[in-house]
Amino acid sequence: MQDIQQFLHQRARTLGDDIMIEVRPPSPHLPACVNPEPFLPDADRSPLGRVTVGVRCGSQHRQVRYVQAKVDVIGQYVVAAEDISRGTRLTKGLVRKQSGNLGDLSSRTLITVEEVVGKEARRPIRRGSSFQQQDVRAPLLIRRGDAVTVMAQGKGFRVTREGKAMEDGSQGETIRVRLARREILNARVVGEGRLAIGF
């Protein structure tokens, strides 16, 4: 229990100073956990709200058990400073910080200015609303119907062909593109008007 508390505190302390952690005790029928090594099954997610913590036990950490915990952190998160319309590029002037219990926010809430600024609103966002992952996207580099260059590259060769984008696309996204002979393929956005296929 103490190791889990320390582990969660370590992970949450970057989010705020006022941290409250409640760990649900494991079943008393379980054998003692020797050399406990806590970990988060969903490592990409911030340890906020209700979380599951995995614990590897034993000298070789072959036994794994899971414990439920609740993590509340009083800290700052970003909200819309004014009403934002769909397609707006988000700047620092359009967001402001607000204090609250980060544990009450959805696991998909974007908390920092860096996660929001530079993105594009995918839908209208009301003043005072928090930003969810699905609300924003990287700016579009390709729009449906754009003429694009598709580059195919592999060991010892590089070929480019012209095509037409069938979907909108941001940096790193995979979209469908139609080539001259009506051939349709999937390619990754690597720049404005540029797509790539790897071999």
Phi and psi restraints in degrees (value plus and minus 20) as a CYANA .aco file:
   2 GLN   PHI     -86.0   -46.0
   2 GLN   PSI     -61.0   -21.0
   3 ASP   PHI     -82.9   -42.9
   3 ASP   PSI     -59.5   -19.5
   4 ILE   PHI     -86.1   -46.1
   4 ILE   PSI     -63.0   -23.0
   5 GLN   PHI     -77.7   -37.7
   5 GLN   PSI     -68.6   -28.6
   6 GLN   PHI     -84.3   -44.3
   6 GLN   PSI     -60.9   -20.9
   7 PHE   PHI     -81.6   -41.6
   7 PHE   PSI     -68.4   -28.4
   8 LEU   PHI     -87.2   -47.2
   8 LEU   PSI     -57.6   -17.6
   9 HIS   PHI     -82.7   -42.7
   9 HIS   PSI     -62.3   -22.3
  10 GLN   PHI     -80.6   -40.6
  10 GLN   PSI     -62.8   -22.8
  11 ARG   PHI     -91.7   -51.7
  11 ARG   PSI     -52.4   -12.4
  12 ALA   PHI    -111.3   -71.3
  12 ALA   PSI     -34.1     5.9
  13 ARG   PHI     -87.9   -47.9
  13 ARG   PSI     -39.4     0.6
  14 THR   PHI     -94.6   -54.6
  14 THR   PSI     -35.1     4.9
  15 LEU   PHI    -110.5   -70.5
  15 LEU   PSI     -40.5    -0.5
  16 GLY   PHI     153.9   193.9
  16 GLY   PSI     148.4   188.4
  17 ASP   PHI    -111.8   -71.8
  17 ASP   PSI     -48.5    -8.5
  18 ASP   PHI    -115.1   -75.1
  18 ASP   PSI      78.2   118.2
  19 ILE   PHI    -137.3   -97.3
  19 ILE   PSI     110.1   150.1
  20 MET   PHI    -142.9  -102.9
  20 MET   PSI     103.9   143.9
  21 ILE   PHI    -143.1  -103.1
  21 ILE   PSI     108.8   148.8
  22 GLU   PHI    -143.0  -103.0
  22 GLU   PSI      97.3   137.3
  23 VAL   PHI    -126.9   -86.9
  23 VAL   PSI     107.9   147.9
  24 ARG   PHI     -97.1   -57.1
  24 ARG   PSI     105.0   145.0
  25 PRO   PHI     -80.2   -40.2
  25 PRO   PSI     120.9   160.9
  26 PRO   PHI     -90.6   -50.6
  26 PRO   PSI     147.9   187.9
  27 SER   PHI     -78.6   -38.6
  27 SER   PSI     113.7   153.7
  28 PRO   PHI     -87.4   -47.4
  28 PRO   PSI     -33.6     6.4
  29 HIS   PHI    -101.5   -61.5
  29 HIS   PSI     -31.7     8.3
  30 LEU   PHI     -94.8   -54.8
  30 LEU   PSI     125.8   165.8
  31 PRO   PHI     -87.9   -47.9
  31 PRO   PSI     142.5   182.5
  32 ALA   PHI     -79.9   -39.9
  32 ALA   PSI     124.2   164.2
  33 CYS   PHI    -114.3   -74.3
  33 CYS   PSI      89.9   129.9
  34 VAL   PHI    -108.5   -68.5
  34 VAL   PSI     117.2   157.2
  35 ASN   PHI      30.6    70.6
  35 ASN   PSI      38.0    78.0
  36 PRO   PHI     -83.0   -43.0
  36 PRO   PSI     117.5   157.5
  37 GLU   PHI    -151.5  -111.5
  37 GLU   PSI      76.2   116.2
  38 PRO   PHI     -90.7   -50.7
  38 PRO   PSI     131.6   171.6
  39 PHE   PHI    -174.4  -134.4
  39 PHE   PSI     139.8   179.8
  40 LEU   PHI    -120.2   -80.2
  40 LEU   PSI     100.6   140.6
  41 PRO   PHI     -78.3   -38.3
  41 PRO   PSI     -55.9   -15.9
  42 ASP   PHI    -124.9   -84.9
  42 ASP   PSI      63.8   103.8
  43 ALA   PHI     -86.4   -46.4
  43 ALA   PSI     -43.7    -3.7
  44 ASP   PHI     -99.8   -59.8
  44 ASP   PSI     -35.7     4.3
  45 ARG   PHI    -110.9   -70.9
  45 ARG   PSI     119.9   159.9
  46 SER   PHI     -87.6   -47.6
  46 SER   PSI     121.1   161.1
  47 PRO   PHI     -97.7   -57.7
  47 PRO   PSI      61.0   101.0
  48 LEU   PHI    -150.2  -110.2
  48 LEU   PSI     128.8   168.8
  49 GLY   PHI      49.9    89.9
  49 GLY   PSI    -163.9  -123.9
  50 ARG   PHI    -102.1   -62.1
  50 ARG   PSI     102.6   142.6
  51 VAL   PHI    -151.0  -111.0
  51 VAL   PSI     134.8   174.8
  52 THR   PHI    -125.2   -85.2
  52 THR   PSI     109.9   149.9
  53 VAL   PHI    -134.3   -94.3
  53 VAL   PSI     108.1   148.1
  54 GLY   PHI    -108.8   -68.8
  54 GLY   PSI     128.3   168.3
  55 VAL   PHI    -153.8  -113.8
  55 VAL   PSI     100.4   140.4
  56 ARG   PHI    -108.0   -68.0
  56 ARG   PSI     113.7   153.7
  57 CYS   PHI    -143.1  -103.1
  57 CYS   PSI     141.7   181.7
  58 GLY   PHI      72.7   112.7
  58 GLY   PSI     145.6   185.6
  59 SER   PHI     -82.8   -42.8
  59 SER   PSI     -52.4   -12.4
  60 GLN   PHI    -125.9   -85.9
  60 GLN   PSI     -13.0    27.0
  61 HIS   PHI      35.5    75.5
  61 HIS   PSI      18.8    58.8
  62 ARG   PHI    -105.6   -65.6
  62 ARG   PSI     -45.6    -5.6
  63 GLN   PHI    -107.5   -67.5
  63 GLN   PSI     115.3   155.3
  64 VAL   PHI    -148.6  -108.6
  64 VAL   PSI     113.4   153.4
  65 ARG   PHI    -152.5  -112.5
  65 ARG   PSI     141.5   181.5
  66 TYR   PHI    -142.8  -102.8
  66 TYR   PSI     120.4   160.4
  67 VAL   PHI    -148.1  -108.1
  67 VAL   PSI     122.0   162.0
  68 GLN   PHI    -112.0   -72.0
  68 GLN   PSI     123.4   163.4
  69 ALA   PHI    -165.8  -125.8
  69 ALA   PSI     141.3   181.3
  70 LYS   PHI    -145.7  -105.7
  70 LYS   PSI     107.7   147.7
  71 VAL   PHI    -139.7   -99.7
  71 VAL   PSI      98.3   138.3
  72 ASP   PHI    -132.0   -92.0
  72 ASP   PSI     112.9   152.9
  73 VAL   PHI    -152.1  -112.1
  73 VAL   PSI     102.7   142.7
  74 ILE   PHI    -105.8   -65.8
  74 ILE   PSI      92.9   132.9
  75 GLY   PHI    -175.6  -135.6
  75 GLY   PSI    -189.3  -149.3
  76 GLN   PHI    -125.1   -85.1
  76 GLN   PSI     125.2   165.2
  77 TYR   PHI    -161.1  -121.1
  77 TYR   PSI     146.6   186.6
  78 VAL   PHI    -118.5   -78.5
  78 VAL   PSI     124.8   164.8
  79 VAL   PHI    -153.4  -113.4
  79 VAL   PSI     146.3   186.3
  80 ALA   PHI     -90.8   -50.8
  80 ALA   PSI     109.2   149.2
  81 ALA   PHI     -98.0   -58.0
  81 ALA   PSI     -38.1     1.9
  82 GLU   PHI    -176.2  -136.2
  82 GLU   PSI     152.8   192.8
  83 ASP   PHI     -83.8   -43.8
  83 ASP   PSI     113.0   153.0
  84 ILE   PHI    -139.2   -99.2
  84 ILE   PSI     109.7   149.7
  85 SER   PHI    -110.5   -70.5
  85 SER   PSI     139.1   179.1
  86 ARG   PHI     -79.1   -39.1
  86 ARG   PSI     117.6   157.6
  87 GLY   PHI      69.4   109.4
  87 GLY   PSI     -24.1    15.9
  88 THR   PHI     -93.1   -53.1
  88 THR   PSI     113.6   153.6
  89 ARG   PHI     -97.1   -57.1
  89 ARG   PSI     106.0   146.0
  90 LEU   PHI    -102.9   -62.9
  90 LEU   PSI     104.7   144.7
  91 THR   PHI    -134.8   -94.8
  91 THR   PSI     150.9   190.9
  92 LYS   PHI     -80.6   -40.6
  92 LYS   PSI     -51.5   -11.5
  93 GLY   PHI     -89.0   -49.0
  93 GLY   PSI     -37.5     2.5
  94 LEU   PHI    -113.4   -73.4
  94 LEU   PSI     -22.9    17.1
  95 VAL   PHI    -145.6  -105.6
  95 VAL   PSI     133.7   173.7
  96 ARG   PHI    -161.8  -121.8
  96 ARG   PSI     139.1   179.1
  97 LYS   PHI    -111.1   -71.1
  97 LYS   PSI     127.3   167.3
  98 GLN   PHI    -159.4  -119.4
  98 GLN   PSI     123.9   163.9
  99 SER   PHI    -114.9   -74.9
  99 SER   PSI     127.0   167.0
 100 GLY   PHI     157.0   197.0
 100 GLY   PSI    -196.8  -156.8
 101 ASN   PHI    -103.1   -63.1
 101 ASN   PSI      87.6   127.6
 102 LEU   PHI     -85.1   -45.1
 102 LEU   PSI     -42.6    -2.6
 103 GLY   PHI     -88.2   -48.2
 103 GLY   PSI     -39.1     0.9
 104 ASP   PHI    -105.4   -65.4
 104 ASP   PSI     -30.3     9.7
 105 LEU   PHI    -100.8   -60.8
 105 LEU   PSI     137.5   177.5
 106 SER   PHI     -84.0   -44.0
 106 SER   PSI     132.4   172.4
 107 SER   PHI     -86.7   -46.7
 107 SER   PSI     -34.1     5.9
 108 ARG   PHI    -116.9   -76.9
 108 ARG   PSI     -13.3    26.7
 109 THR   PHI     -95.9   -55.9
 109 THR   PSI     114.0   154.0
 110 LEU   PHI    -105.9   -65.9
 110 LEU   PSI     107.4   147.4
 111 ILE   PHI    -120.8   -80.8
 111 ILE   PSI     -58.0   -18.0
 112 THR   PHI    -117.3   -77.3
 112 THR   PSI     136.6   176.6
 113 VAL   PHI     -79.2   -39.2
 113 VAL   PSI     -60.1   -20.1
 114 GLU   PHI     -82.1   -42.1
 114 GLU   PSI     -50.0   -10.0
 115 GLU   PHI     -94.3   -54.3
 115 GLU   PSI     -38.3     1.7
 116 VAL   PHI    -128.5   -88.5
 116 VAL   PSI     -68.2   -28.2
 117 VAL   PHI     -82.9   -42.9
 117 VAL   PSI     114.9   154.9
 118 GLY   PHI      76.9   116.9
 118 GLY   PSI     -36.4     3.6
 119 LYS   PHI    -104.2   -64.2
 119 LYS   PSI     157.9   197.9
 120 GLU   PHI    -142.6  -102.6
 120 GLU   PSI     117.6   157.6
 121 ALA   PHI     -92.2   -52.2
 121 ALA   PSI     108.3   148.3
 122 ARG   PHI    -107.3   -67.3
 122 ARG   PSI     -34.6     5.4
 123 ARG   PHI    -172.9  -132.9
 123 ARG   PSI     146.0   186.0
 124 PRO   PHI     -82.9   -42.9
 124 PRO   PSI     118.9   158.9
 125 ILE   PHI    -144.0  -104.0
 125 ILE   PSI     105.3   145.3
 126 ARG   PHI     -97.9   -57.9
 126 ARG   PSI     130.3   170.3
 127 ARG   PHI     -75.6   -35.6
 127 ARG   PSI     113.4   153.4
 128 GLY   PHI      67.5   107.5
 128 GLY   PSI     -27.4    12.6
 129 SER   PHI    -100.8   -60.8
 129 SER   PSI     126.7   166.7
 130 SER   PHI     -97.2   -57.2
 130 SER   PSI     144.3   184.3
 131 PHE   PHI    -119.8   -79.8
 131 PHE   PSI     106.2   146.2
 132 GLN   PHI    -119.6   -79.6
 132 GLN   PSI     134.0   174.0
 133 GLN   PHI     -73.2   -33.2
 133 GLN   PSI     -58.7   -18.7
 134 GLN   PHI     -97.0   -57.0
 134 GLN   PSI     -28.8    11.2
 135 ASP   PHI    -101.2   -61.2
 135 ASP   PSI     -41.6    -1.6
 136 VAL   PHI    -149.2  -109.2
 136 VAL   PSI     140.9   180.9
 137 ARG   PHI    -168.7  -128.7
 137 ARG   PSI     141.1   181.1
 138 ALA   PHI     -82.2   -42.2
 138 ALA   PSI     129.3   169.3
 139 PRO   PHI     -75.9   -35.9
 139 PRO   PSI     122.9   162.9
 140 LEU   PHI     -88.9   -48.9
 140 LEU   PSI     109.7   149.7
 141 LEU   PHI    -121.7   -81.7
 141 LEU   PSI     -40.4    -0.4
 142 ILE   PHI    -157.2  -117.2
 142 ILE   PSI     115.7   155.7
 143 ARG   PHI    -133.9   -93.9
 143 ARG   PSI     131.7   171.7
 144 ARG   PHI     -73.0   -33.0
 144 ARG   PSI     111.9   151.9
 145 GLY   PHI      74.0   114.0
 145 GLY   PSI     -31.2     8.8
 146 ASP   PHI     -86.0   -46.0
 146 ASP   PSI     124.6   164.6
 147 ALA   PHI     -96.2   -56.2
 147 ALA   PSI     111.0   151.0
 148 VAL   PHI    -152.2  -112.2
 148 VAL   PSI     140.5   180.5
 149 THR   PHI    -127.1   -87.1
 149 THR   PSI     106.2   146.2
 150 VAL   PHI    -127.6   -87.6
 150 VAL   PSI     104.8   144.8
 151 MET   PHI    -129.6   -89.6
 151 MET   PSI     106.6   146.6
 152 ALA   PHI    -129.0   -89.0
 152 ALA   PSI     108.0   148.0
 153 GLN   PHI    -156.4  -116.4
 153 GLN   PSI     119.5   159.5
 154 GLY   PHI    -171.7  -131.7
 154 GLY   PSI    -188.8  -148.8
 155 LYS   PHI     -88.8   -48.8
 155 LYS   PSI      92.4   132.4
 156 GLY   PHI      63.8   103.8
 156 GLY   PSI     -14.7    25.3
 157 PHE   PHI    -168.3  -128.3
 157 PHE   PSI     138.0   178.0
 158 ARG   PHI    -173.2  -133.2
 158 ARG   PSI     102.5   142.5
 159 VAL   PHI    -149.2  -109.2
 159 VAL   PSI     119.4   159.4
 160 THR   PHI    -141.2  -101.2
 160 THR   PSI     123.5   163.5
 161 ARG   PHI    -158.3  -118.3
 161 ARG   PSI     135.4   175.4
 162 GLU   PHI    -112.8   -72.8
 162 GLU   PSI     128.9   168.9
 163 GLY   PHI    -176.8  -136.8
 163 GLY   PSI    -193.9  -153.9
 164 LYS   PHI    -149.0  -109.0
 164 LYS   PSI     108.9   148.9
 165 ALA   PHI     -88.7   -48.7
 165 ALA   PSI     115.1   155.1
 166 MET   PHI    -120.2   -80.2
 166 MET   PSI     -26.2    13.8
 167 GLU   PHI    -166.1  -126.1
 167 GLU   PSI     141.9   181.9
 168 ASP   PHI     -92.7   -52.7
 168 ASP   PSI     133.5   173.5
 169 GLY   PHI    -172.9  -132.9
 169 GLY   PSI     120.7   160.7
 170 SER   PHI    -125.9   -85.9
 170 SER   PSI     149.8   189.8
 171 GLN   PHI     -71.3   -31.3
 171 GLN   PSI     106.7   146.7
 172 GLY   PHI      67.1   107.1
 172 GLY   PSI     -33.3     6.7
 173 GLU   PHI     -98.3   -58.3
 173 GLU   PSI     132.5   172.5
 174 THR   PHI    -121.7   -81.7
 174 THR   PSI     106.7   146.7
 175 ILE   PHI    -149.3  -109.3
 175 ILE   PSI     146.0   186.0
 176 ARG   PHI    -108.1   -68.1
 176 ARG   PSI     122.2   162.2
 177 VAL   PHI    -156.9  -116.9
 177 VAL   PSI     121.5   161.5
 178 ARG   PHI    -123.7   -83.7
 178 ARG   PSI     107.1   147.1
 179 LEU   PHI    -109.6   -69.6
 179 LEU   PSI     155.6   195.6
 180 ALA   PHI     -75.9   -35.9
 180 ALA   PSI     -57.5   -17.5
 181 ARG   PHI    -110.0   -70.0
 181 ARG   PSI       8.2    48.2
 182 ARG   PHI      43.4    83.4
 182 ARG   PSI      -4.4    35.6
 183 GLU   PHI     -97.0   -57.0
 183 GLU   PSI     111.5   151.5
 184 ILE   PHI    -131.2   -91.2
 184 ILE   PSI     111.7   151.7
 185 LEU   PHI    -162.7  -122.7
 185 LEU   PSI     148.0   188.0
 186 ASN   PHI    -120.2   -80.2
 186 ASN   PSI     114.7   154.7
 187 ALA   PHI    -161.9  -121.9
 187 ALA   PSI     135.4   175.4
 188 ARG   PHI    -115.5   -75.5
 188 ARG   PSI     115.3   155.3
 189 VAL   PHI     -92.8   -52.8
 189 VAL   PSI     103.0   143.0
 190 VAL   PHI    -139.5   -99.5
 190 VAL   PSI     -23.9    16.1
 191 GLY   PHI     157.5   197.5
 191 GLY   PSI    -198.2  -158.2
 192 GLU   PHI     -88.7   -48.7
 192 GLU   PSI      95.6   135.6
 193 GLY   PHI      53.9    93.9
 193 GLY   PSI      -9.3    30.7
 194 ARG   PHI    -144.9  -104.9
 194 ARG   PSI     115.1   155.1
 195 LEU   PHI    -148.1  -108.1
 195 LEU   PSI     136.9   176.9
 196 ALA   PHI    -157.3  -117.3
 196 ALA   PSI     127.3   167.3
 197 ILE   PHI    -145.0  -105.0
 197 ILE   PSI     109.7   149.7
 198 GLY   PHI    -121.1   -81.1
 198 GLY   PSI     128.7   168.7
